Amino acid sequence: KKVKKLQGEVIELKRAAKALHESHDYLENLFNYANAPMIVWDPNGKVTRFNHAFENMTGITADEVIGQKLDVLFPEASRDESIGKIARTLEGEYWESVEIPILHKGGDIRVALWNSANIYSGEGKTLSATIAQGMDITERKRAEEALLESEERYRLLAENVTDIIWIMDMNLRLTYISPSITKMTDYSVEEAMGLTLVVGFTPASIEVARNALAEELAIEKSGEADPFRTRTLELEGFRKDGSKIWTEAKMTFLRDQTGQAAGIFGVSRDISRRKRTEEALRESENLYRSILEAAPDSITITRVKDGRYLQVNEAFCQMSGYSREEALGSTPFDLNLFANPGDRDLFIEILKEEREVNGFEVQYRKRDGTTIDTLLSARPLEYGKEERLVAVVTDVTKLKRTEGALGKRLAYEKMLADISTRAVFVEDIDMCLDECLEIMGKTLNVSRIYVFEHSHESGTVSNTFEWVSDYITPQKEKLQGVPMNLYPWWMEMMKSNKIINFQDIEDIPGEQEKKILRPQNIKSILVVPLFVNNNFYGFIGYDECQYHRKWLDEDVDILKTITQIITKSIETKQGERALRESEEKYRLLVENASDAIFIIQDQKVKFPNPKAIEMGQHIGVDLGRVPFMNYIHPEDRQMVIERHSKRLKGEKVPDTYSFRLMNRDGEELWAELNAVLINWEGKPATLNFLRDITLQQQLEAQIQQIRRLEALGTLAGGIAHDFNNLLMGIQGRTSLMMMNTDFSLVHYEDLKGIEDIVKSGVDLTKQLLGFGRKGKYEAKPTDLSKLVHTSSQMFGRTKKEIKIHAKYQKDIWAAEVDRGQIEQVLLNLYVNAWQAMPGGGELYLQTENVTLDESYTNPYEVKPGRYVKISVTDTGVGMDEATKERIFEPFFTTKEMGRGMGLGLASAYGIIKNHEGILNVNSERGEGTTFSIYLPACEKKIIDEKKPLEGIIRGTETVLLVDDEDIIVDIGKKNLEKLGYKVITARNGKEAVELYKKNQGNIDIVVLDMIMPEMGGGETYDKLMEINPDVKVILSSGYSIEGQASEILKRGCDGFIQKPFRMKQLSSKINEVLEKE
């Protein structure tokens, strides 16, 4: 029993062992072949085993890591963190979806989510191992990272793409739109977000969009919709200014978490140019299709590489019996068109050798099996990258079978084939028409064939193309610019699109028409009008000059067919010519623009026009390599860079502004820039129009200086006038005292000193009046060469250290000037030159006749014409720019205090301006100075100056002295009485007129002040002349002879005297006037 029991236990143990072994094998296989990677490590963190999935994930075999620390499995960057996580499992922690990167044997990093469990022995208190199961999420992680990168790229794309990216909710309200909306439509993002479909799109496009949405929603409801499908629509919308724009919108639904359509995502692209191109292409295709369909012959287009028909016309279908659907995509071989296969081989051989085939005779087999005789002409046609063959086939069966009409019909058909081929391939329309007329004339055997073109502007027609047979006189040269209003019947027929067909021209209703046709020896005529683009273009016609010819219906039909072919060719070429002319016009506009035109992108100049290249060479810019900004003036560079950057970002900056450039020599150039933001080769750039305004800036500165000097001159003239009146009082009283012999003997030196001081004051006021342009006393026709010579001789005698060189114009023109004032200008310039050459030097003087045009005189506000030029050049120290800018300002001087008042050049400037002349200066530091004077030339004869009488001249006549200044009246009266004259005084113009009326018979002469209140000198003079036309009057003024005084002198006034004057001057002037007859 015990044995049996023992045997039973053994059997049970064996069974248990077998079950345990089977369980172990099952678990072993489950571990090894599990889909998820699994790994086991001991309490020391060493790898004890892992399964095949782990080996596949890492590429590591068991013998490489079993017994090794887990460290070897981790990438260096995350090793410490991963070891820390392992350590925590050894302390009893377990993982749930813990992300740990694993290093693949090939260097790649795999990422997995791990779950772990600890295995304990004994009573579950001792850790014997840790097992972890992972899920490889490497590809998911990469996809997530790619998604983030993709989202960033799409965000950048949406913000910077030229297309419009937008999102709408299901109520068709915008929830997002990209900034590119502004570039395309001028609407800001905010404005665009508020737009509705009604405002943004045309009614037709709104209808298209709504229908498309309805269709898509219906598809959604069907439950069979592709969630990723897209829909593309072409929609016509409006820009902000109301103009229309075509866009291509590609759209798809945005979906919520349940997959339901929650919105619409779209990208819209401007296709306006494409639409215009498509429209032009459609018109061109329609044009060629019209030619193709209108042609009486079979015209086909085949693809060379496989011989398949791509296009056939109706004539082909009628000729062959095959429908268009049957023919397209087939080959002539498929349709068994060649009755004799050898014809096809010969045709291909000729085509390869000659590159074209003309009038090749071949028999075609029709669909019903019958054969026809044809003439085949073909030429290759390049269409994109694909070579095609155009073939024209003329059915000549009836001609071949009708012996009498064979030659004629064959010739006609060949003619039409040749003309059709030329019309299709025409490049030079003029050459084409010449060739077509010759073919027609010879084939139809007419005397003359011609084309007349009509000018809508002049209402005339001209014979532009002509062919004549032998022994027929050409008429083309005689028939140019024929006024068609003289031929109303003819023009009515042509414009009504009616044919003129007469066997005898004498049957033509219009008499004027017969008068112009008879001298051309025309007996019969056939004319068809030409209409191009539905507008009357002219007419084409036959003349028969040998006999009276009856034009057959086929003659008319041929001419009408050829007219259609030629018309279509003209229309096509006119469109092409218009496009070329437009392109050429804009090319010439850019290439010949006076402004520099160029594109700036990435700080580099691109696509510069010739003016930009010229300007770049001028400032030394290497446009191809050096950034344009490097040549902007340092003070302006930051401003230009900031505005350029803002413009590229789409921010608002001035369209036009000015800045300075610098060339390699450091010279400043002013430029005016007009720039606009564009997209160039897929990137933002600016289109720039740059104008050199350096000369304009210089002229504006010059004009501003002239205005400033004129304002100062007005002030100086007013001061000088008042000062002269004060000097007049001093001079008058001094003269009285000097005429008192006893007093003058005692105080002669003092009185003489007072007179010298008065003279200095007078010189000062002359300078002020000169600058104020109020010091021109008496202008006389003068020889300026003589004046320069006399003044320079006088100056040279006192300045021996200066060597004077003179060059005088022969036959110098006369100039009407105040000689004393011009002499004063010259002396001021001589003195200025002397002071610029403290150690002595050379002084060059020159006179010459010159003619100035408006471009030179306009900045100085003087008239163009003949001038006498005086040049004064020294070899002195010269001037810098700052000095030159202020040289003509009053009281500006470079001399030390007390050495000058700064009025000399200011006075010279004023005097020359007062003479309507020009005074300018050219100088550089260390290079000397040249002053140039331009005085208007006159036609008057030069007058030699008479030497005035010496000493005081006394008299006994009666003088009416008129002045509003009491001091002038009082002193003048005493001085004149001292000279023996009887004096009547008046303190204004009205009083003077009254006194003269009462004492006309006693008053011998009137001394009349110019500037007085109430009634001035001019009006007073006119009143005196009304009383006595022979009245003798001397004008007196502290200003000059200019203006009103000059006008009074022209009206007959006898003389002028400038205040302040000495007794000797006054007595001399009175004596001079009284002695006049």
VONU-544878 format. One record per residue (C-alpha): x, y, z. Coordinates in steps of 0.001 Angstrom, whole numbers, plus 500000, padded with zeros to 6 digits. Layout:
REM residues N
XYZ;...
END
This chain:
REM residues 1077
500000500000500000;502791502317500872;504512501541497652;501332502142495689;500788505332497576;504339506385496907;503942505476493255;500773507574493136;502547510535494673;505376510195492205;502922510123489350;501212513228490697;504566514950491150;505492514105487586;502177515444486407;502665518619488458;506224518982487177;505041518537483622;502289521125484133;504778523451485764;507191522940482886;504430523601480355;503381526701482290;506994527884482359;507340527323478619;504095529195478009;505164532133480150;508631532065478555;507113532214475066;504648534859476170;507576536990477451;509846536420474483;507277536874471714;505092539597473221;504488542539470870;505463545044473546;509167545420474502;509860543897477972;512989544017480139;513958542635483601;516694543914485949;517913542791489329;518058544852492563;521489546119491506;520089547664488347;521700545129486038;519890543701483045;518944540030483515;516813539502480395;514648541147477692;512395539957474897;512568540050471104;510383543197470876;512922545030473067;515741543704470891;513919544927467760;513340548368469303;516996548843470386;518926546706467909;520858545249470928;521404541504471395;521313539729474747;525041538975474935;525768542731474545;523933543927477668;522964540972479891;524732541561483192;525418545201482281;524080548204484156;520970549750482721;523001552950482170;524246551712478792;520670551780477444;520109555511477992;521155558503475834;523715560706477535;521434563760477589;518721562010479643;520827559310481377;520854560830484871;517122561387484849;516481557809483642;518851556288486261;516935558224488949;513682556690487764;515272553178487873;516524553809491421;513025554656492582;511707551283491281;514342549531493339;512983551363496353;509558549895495748;508031552454493348;506386551237490179;505815552986486836;502620553863485076;503147555294481544;506537556749482418;508333558200479360;511985557046479108;514203557423475999;516250554345474959;519460554530472875;519284552426469720;522449550605468776;522651552631465536;522646555921467460;518974556705467043;516923557523470136;513691555624470697;511065556891473157;508721554482475029;506066554648477724;506881552131480480;504827550283483130;506807548373485797;506227545844488581;508549544524491338;508957540774491940;509510539675495540;510750536296496969;510175534541500246;507217536017502016;507117538949499613;509539541079501520;512710540649499517;512970542353496080;514328539844493618;513733541641490262;511856544372488443;510048543791485122;509015546629482814;506796546589479733;506985549442477238;505149550919474274;507330552464471541;505979555982470972;508949557281468972;506978557811465795;504142559444467716;506609561824469412;508158562668466091;504729563266464632;503859565545467573;507092567523467085;506505567672463363;502976568872464070;504295571667466309;506835572652463657;504141572413461012;501809574604463070;504588577212463442;505370577034459729;501705577371458861;501396580331461227;504384582046459594;502993581091456201;499609582591457033;501201585821458224;503589586255455292;502123584457452287;500871586609449434;497709584479449219;494859585215451620;494289582585454303;490872582783455947;488460580933458222;484663581266458242;482037579845460544;479126577939459066;477137581185458805;479781582459456338;481136585037458789;484918585543458845;486640584516462087;490212584921460780;491905586494457759;495621586895457045;497325590308456631;497824589657452906;494218590851452439;495600594413452546;498076593845449712;495416592257447535;492380594487448192;493625597535450210;491219596550453042;492840596374456451;492369593160458437;489843594930460686;487865596251457712;487900592873455995;486648591074459104;483561593288459037;482742592657455363;479817590550454247;479633588471451078;477283591039449544;479868593800449949;482932591743449069;481758589798445984;479691590190442840;476157588736442893;477129586008440435;480046584887442600;477884584946445751;475424582642443982;478268580288442995;479578580216446586;476160579525448117;475365576767445622;478744575155446311;478120575285450085;474673573763449628;476158570931447542;478880570271450125;476374570226453002;474255567759451044;477320565538450626;477942565827454388;474426564574455135;474881561596452838;477275560029455355;479681559012452581;481657562250452450;485466562315452355;486291564455455418;489493565663453772;488010566684450458;488548570212449102;486525572455446803;487988575116444502;485953578082443283;486809581049441091;485108584133442525;484962587748441387;485149590275444229;485794593951444888;488835595871446095;488400598753448497;488409601271445632;485566599409443905;487684597786441212;487130594088440565;489512591245441332;489313587554440463;490403585067443127;490750581309443242;489506580027446613;490481576532447708;488380575426450695;487789572544453073;485653572012456175;487081572472459653;485675569759461897;484890569480465596;485808566527467821;482858564564466514;483932565027462931;481085567404462106;481723570419459842;482218573404462184;483733575965459861;485399576568456510;489168576973456011;490242578577452746;493146580003450764;492409582667448138;494831583621445408;494723586602443042;494131585154439580;493167588394437846;496194588217435578;495527584561434866;491893585330434064;492969588062431672;495458585656430124;492803582946429901;490404585404428312;493066586429425794;493852582764425224;490171581965424719;489867584806422249;493000583597420476;491713580019420477;488320581167419235;490084583158416528;492121580200415355;489118577896415779;487129580281413575;489885580139410975;490032576393411374;486277575912411059;485828578515408310;488508577012406121;487006575009403213;489863572502403403;490497569787405946;492820571115408659;494136568775411331;496642568981414173;498434565787415222;500978564971417902;504284564079416242;505443561447418743;502421559161418265;500604560612415241;497289560994417088;494781563644416054;494472566451418607;492170568678416561;490188568354413316;487874570829411619;484429570281410177;485843570078406643;487899567044407706;484808565319409074;482830565984405906;485725564936403712;486580561703405582;483129560707406836;484404560288410391;482856562254413241;485022564498415359;484671562096418314;485863559169416202;488842561063414818;490229562665417995;492758560387419685;493077558177416601;495862558111414026;495529558182410217;496654554551410375;493840553724412825;491327555299410443;492986553652407420;493027557009405648;495933556350403309;494637554277400404;498236553589399431;500469552964402531;503479553932400452;502099557503400252;502263557765404036;505908556589404136;506895559024401363;505061561850403105;506972561191406366;510291560972404485;509715564339402747;508644565915406040;511821564764407791;514061566059405007;512312569323404138;510619570126407491;507461570889405479;505333569384402726;503451571417400099;500902570071397622;501686566370398132;499259564295396065;497707561467398039;494611559283397853;492451559212401007;490054556388401878;486804557643403393;484832555910406138;482516554273403567;485502552807401715;485421555157398728;488605557035397818;489199560692397054;492123562569395502;493697565191397781;496573567590398038;498338567450401408;500391570335402859;501921570140406335;504284571991408617;505589571274412145;504296573443414985;506045573958418334;503479573957421154;505171574229424521;507607571310424787;505503569132422493;505995569075418722;502835568961416626;502017568825412951;499502571033411133;498147569469407948;495902571052405313;494203568599402962;492355569792399891;489860567491398215;490698567695394487;488618564678393417;486204566639391255;489054568558389669;490903565350388946;487786563770387488;486701566801385480;489374567172382847;488374570668381653;488324572180385177;491226570176386578;493996572749386233;491911575643387434;490431573891390444;493789572435391406;495362575838391266;492520577346393283;492716574703395954;496495574899396108;496202578666396362;493774578404399253;495984575799400917;499071578007400575;497251581100401791;495680579200404704;499088577840405705;500704581261405502;497863582814407480;498260580227410249;502027580667410495;502257584362409650;504814586404411580;505280589364409233;501748590367408161;503080592697405450;505172589961403844;502256587565404182;499902589927402333;502447590548399574;502888586788399101;499138586106399240;498359588792396650;500982587362394304;499615583829394714;496045585046394142;496936587215391168;498856584513389356;496335581798390171;493220583796389281;494912585385386260;493763588950386974;495440592191385934;495723593731389373;494938592745392955;495225595128395875;494448595994399481;493351599491400584;493483600518404264;491126603128405685;492248605892408084;489444606820410478;491307609961411594;491761611497408139;488819609848406379;491118608671403577;492128605328402072;495575604322400840;496698601528398532;499037599687400942;499512596384399062;499425595744395329;500320593052392811;500115593628389043;500586591253386112;503006591874383318;502385594968381163;499979596459383745;500873599843385228;501112599895389050;498810602419390738;499955602127394378;501994605344394538;499178607383392966;496507606109395324;497717607343398714;495526609401401040;492477609344398760;489697611384400486;486679609092400572;484153611868401119;484519612397397352;483256608870396717;480101608485398842;478552605592396879;481732603488397175;482087604159400927;478420603387401549;478860600001399821;482023599203401775;480772600272405208;477520598351404580;479657595228403980;478412594905400379;480419593521397453;481143595668394383;480951593395391299;480839594972387821;481759593424384470;481831596965383060;482817599845385317;480604602166383293;477650600481385003;478813601775388415;476211604289389737;478716606790391171;480145609279388670;483049610229390931;483972606557391276;484096606113387485;486293609209387125;489001607715389360;488752604193387833;488914605149384139;492491606538384175;493606603186385614;492321601443382429;490038599241384542;487363597397382577;485962595000385219;486180595187389007;485418592946392015;485865594395395532;485111592908398977;485187595014402173;487557594145405030;486291594296408601;488816593757411424;487422593296414932;484012594405413581;485489597744412446;485791598817408826;489447598268407925;489512598743404139;488889596571401102;490500593984398847;489772593784395141;490526592483391614;490910594636388503;490755593331384977;492318595763382509;492498593551379371;488850592752378735;485368592892380236;485384589924382601;482328588325384112;483221587398387661;482015583873388448;480491582859391764;483620580910392573;485712584056392025;483524585841394542;483596582912396971;487366582620396764;487823586327397390;485391586211400332;487163583164401817;490587584730401418;489226587938402916;488116585996406003;491511584314406327;493418587588405916;491063589384408302;491617586786411005;495379587004410488;495313590791410733;493233590616413916;495674588146415464;498741590128414507;497196593405415619;496658591892419054;500202590548419159;501586593863417891;499598595789420487;501017593530423216;504586593956421926;504135597715421617;502788597868425154;505746595876426464;508165597976424400;506525601182425615;507002600266429250;510531598997428573;511456602262426854;509762604201429644;511922602477432260;515133602510430206;514812606171429214;513385607517432444;515209610544433836;514803609019437303;516826606079438574;514473603072438830;515542599961440709;514456597302443187;515985596890446643;515808593468448203;518008592192451023;519750595616450919;520964594900447376;520037596844444240;518369594667441609;517026595310438105;518482598861437808;517576600932434752;520323602804432814;519772605974434866;520264604009438092;523492602516436730;524659605983435653;523868607430439092;525626604484440753;528749605102438680;528590608806439548;528677608163443289;530962605153442954;528408602504444010;529006598896442959;525305598082442571;525927594365442298;527929593896445525;527830596806447955;524620597497449953;522965600678448733;522636601967452327;526445602266452629;526427605319450368;523741607254452228;525006610226454252;525697609066457846;523271611668459247;520442610404457003;521264606677456915;519328605608460019;516214607495458850;516320605796455420;516961602337456943;514077602726459408;511645603845456714;512776601044454408;512287598462457174;508855599825458073;507803599799454431;508853596143454117;506699595384457173;503737597140455578;503779600037458049;502799603563456975;505759605713455898;506005608728453566;505890607731449910;508345610477448941;511169611999450925;514637613494450416;518042612528451802;521713612895451027;524104610488449292;527888610567449462;530271609544446717;533695608059447315;535239611539447502;532900612526450332;530842614935448214;527185615314449141;524432614698446616;520740615324447320;518253612709446188;514454612427446309;513084608901446755;509639607575445903;509249603936446944;506462601348446949;506293597888448478;506222594997445988;506720591248445930;509796590358443877;510581586723443102;508499585566446046;509992587903448639;509141591427449804;511094594248448155;510699597904447294;510364599467443856;512271602743444004;512262605900441903;515300608038442788;515816611562441444;518988613645441738;517783616985443172;521237618376444015;520907621220441503;517342621929442644;518498622173446271;521311624503445257;518928626712443265;516445626856446143;519237627875448526;520379630497446048;516848631902445675;516426632005449470;519662633962449755;518445636400447091;515165636889448986;517043637492452233;519354640024450606;516398641847449000;514673642144452381;517828643546453940;518179645862450933;514745647368451479;515655648139455090;519018649593454104;517450651831451423;514953653320453865;517688654080456409;519857655693453730;517007657950452560;516391659359456028;520110659660456648;520551661628453407;517979664186454561;519964664680457802;523192665036455833;521444667562453573;520774669760456591;524390669544457791;525786670140454305;523494673120453687;524393674914456912;528088674193456334;527827675683452843;526181678849454291;528936679280456840;531641678774454212;530035681449452043;530403683852454978;533933684993454247;534772686333457694;533497683269459472;534991680822457002;538465682347457309;538484681699461029;536813678239460928;537778677010457469;539515673853458648;536596672911460892;534063673583458154;536160671621455667;536309668775458172;532511668848458510;532184668678454701;534582665699454610;532534663977457300;529377664671455271;531146663239452212;532000660073454196;528372659884455254;527304660292451627;529658657458450630;528133655302453346;524579656034452163;525676655290448611;526773651863449804;523451651376451606;521465652646448648;523518650451446369;522764647387448463;519109648472448741;518966648786444933;518028652466445298;521255654155444235;521170654256440450;521255657984439736;521768658550435998;521962655576433593;523752656207430304;524867653922427442;528444653083428470;531562651348427139;532254648964430034;535698648039428713;536672651711428957;535132651974432441;537062648879433612;540273650247432107;539901653699433732;538993652342437168;541744649686437156;544378652265436125;543383654505439016;543440651537441438;546751650242440081;548531653545440716;547911653144444451;548574649383444712;551954648745443107;552215645249444626;549276644077442473;550005643179438841;546950643832436644;546212641838433469;543359642995431238;541611641443428238;538874643534426575;536190642428424124;536526643936420688;533339645800419644;531962645588423161;528182646005423395;526870649121425113;525263648777428545;522959651412430054;524403651935433546;525087654538436190;528799654930435596;529551656135439082;527773653165440634;529470650581438382;532799652253439083;531986651916442795;531255648163442264;534557647641440431;536569649494443084;534906647397445802;535912644223443927;539484645508443390;539820646304447070;538396642895448016;540984641240445732;543812643351447209;542823642362450734;542805638683449687;546438639018448484;548300640583451469;551666639737449937;550751640960446464;549496638932443523;547847638877440105;544566640581439194;542913639444435929;540224641607434337;538155640632431302;535142641935429385;533151639939426846;529841639820425026;527694636847426069;524152635565425471;522376633903428399;519405631554428087;516530631005430530;518183628034432231;520933630378433438;518924633567434135;515776632126435791;517368631547439237;518454635200439273;515014636452438148;516377638419435180;515527638206431503;517494636033429055;519309637734426214;522466639738425455;524737640687428356;528155642268428852;530235640158431224;532984641588433470;535265639093435229;537504640049438169;539868637233439184;542516637273441912;545157634776443015;544396635283446691;543479632997449586;540008632165448292;536871631427450345;535213628412451924;531541627532451346;530336629212454556;531943632524453550;530590632325449990;527054631862451285;527212635142453280;529605637230451153;526872639570449858;525166640116453218;525462643667454648;527836644102457611;529330640630457052;533104640878456981;536064638552457438;538288641485458447;539182642348462018;537130644904463957;537679648442462684;539086647395459300;535801647382457394;532027647654457753;531062644742455462;529080646928453039;531327646875449960;530222643567448390;526661643965449696;526504647348447958;528021645878444800;525408643123444831;522555645624445257;523835647925442514;524134645079439989;520680643750440925;519328647304440537;520743647289437016;518816644024436365;522109642192436193;523820639241437866;526747639153440304;528084635774441367;531271634389442856;533344631244442326;536036630467444863;537761627701446763;540034627921449755;543597628467448474;542482628674444815;541678632387444438;538352634062443638;536469635134440516;533600637643440611;531465637665437447;529238640641436584;526546640358433881;524926643657432785;522144643822430140;523353645085426776;521422647869425007;521059649085421449;521728652769422302;524803654655421191;527547655172423790;527575658757425196;530836660374426329;530548662084429711;530870665900429732;533139667490432283;531072669584434746;531756673297435268;534054674168438165;533093676493441029;529810677976442298;527606679562439643;525401682397440803;522093683535439349;519230686007439705;516262683889438596;513280682870440747;513283679304442111;510218677437443487;511693675059446111;509314672150446997;510079669701449877;508140668307452833;511209668426455165;511483671769456989;515255671494457297;515640671046453524;513341673979452745;515017676323455243;518618675503454315;517856675343450600;516174678752450635;519108680380452436;521691678758450132;519864679762446962;519352683321448202;523039683457449053;523718682565445390;521558685476444262;518360683605443446;514897684649444550;513199681730446332;509554680741446805;509020677695449061;506275675071449267;506040672188451759;503848669839449711;502656669210446165;499281670945446472;500872674145447832;503456674065445045;500764673835442327;498803676749443845;501918678927444150;502936678155440575;499494679084439278;499768682468441014;503434683160440123;503818681317436816;505189684344435029;507826684983437700;509040681441438449;511949680363436224;512674676905437632;511208674382440128;513318672154442441;510856669367443294;511209666649445978;510107663177444891;508705661679448092;505986663801449744;502691663018451503;499292663556449829;500632664614446427;503989663115445470;506584664490443079;505208662616440052;501651663907440381;502921667432441199;505043667421438027;502034666379435921;499946669243437398;502729671778436674;502970670504433083;499227671032432664;499700674644433770;502843675238431679;504163672552429297;507508674417429161;508038674444432917;511649673664433946;511856671155436800;514734669509438647;513793666390440645;515475665926444039;515494662739446141;517356660856448812;516590657688446776;517611657214443185;516624657942439643;514962654557439391;511223653853439272;508926656886439414;511793659410438932;512921657648435780;509372657720434409;509077661468435122;512381662137433350;511090660217430341;507995662461430318;510223665549429862;511558666513433287;514792668458432882;517145666977435455;517780665044438664;519966665759441703;520725663332444514;520493664387448151;522583665446449941;524124667889447481;526670670699447881;526034674267446850;528394673808443920;526361670780442646;523042672588443024;524239675766441320;525738673741438467;522533671715437965;520298674855438026;522596676575435536;522583673470433282;518761673321433200;518232677069432755;520591677118429776;518644674342428003;516595675611425091;
END
